[in-house]
Amino acid sequence: MSTPDQRIDELEMRIAHQEKTISDLNDVITAQWKRIERLERQLQRLDEEVQSLDSREAPANQKPPHY
C-alpha cells in the first residue's frame, strides 16, 4: 500500500509527464500549421499561374493562324 507521500510523488511525476507530452504535441501542431499555411500560399500561387496560362491560350474553337 502506498503512503500519501508516495502517491503525491507519483501524481507529480504523471503531471510532469503529461505537461511534457502536451508541450511536445503543441510543438508538432504549430509546425504542421506553419507547413499548411506555406503549402496553401504555394497552391494559391500555382493556381494563379495556371489561370494566367489559361488566359493566354487560344480558345479551343478558334482555328490556328496557319489555316
N, C-alpha and C positions, 0 to 999 in steps of 0.2 A: 504494500500500500504506500502511496506517495504522501510525503509530507506537504503541507501547504507551501513551503519554500520551494520544493522540487516542482510542484505544479505551476507556481508562478514563473520559475525559470523556464519550464517547458513552454508556457504560453508566450513569454518574452521571445524565446527563440523562434516560435512559429510566427509571431508578428514580424520579427526582423526578416524572416524568410519571405513572408508574404509581401512586405514592403519592397524587398529587392525584386521579387517577381513582378510586381506592379510597375516598378521603375523600368525594368527591362522591357516589359510589354509596351509601355508608353514610348520608349525609345524606338521600338520596332514600328509602332503605328505612326509616329512622327516621320520616320524615314520613308515609310510607304506613302504617306500623304504627299511628301515632297516629290517623290518619284511620280505619283499620279498627276500632280499639278504640272510637272515638267512634260510628261507624256501628253497631257491634254493640250498644252501650248504647242507642242510639236505636231500633233494631229491637226490642230487648227491651222497652222502654217501650211501643212501639206494639203489640206482641203482648199485653202485659198489658192495655192499654186495650181492645183488641178482645175479649179474653176477658172483661173486665169488662162490656162492652156486650152480649156474647152471653148472659151470665148474667142480665141484666136483661130480655131479650126474653121474650115469652110463647112457650111451646112451640108448635111448628107444628101439633100435633094438637088444641090447645085452641081452642074457639070464643071469639071476642072477646066482651066483656061485652054488646054491644048485640044479640046474638041471643037 
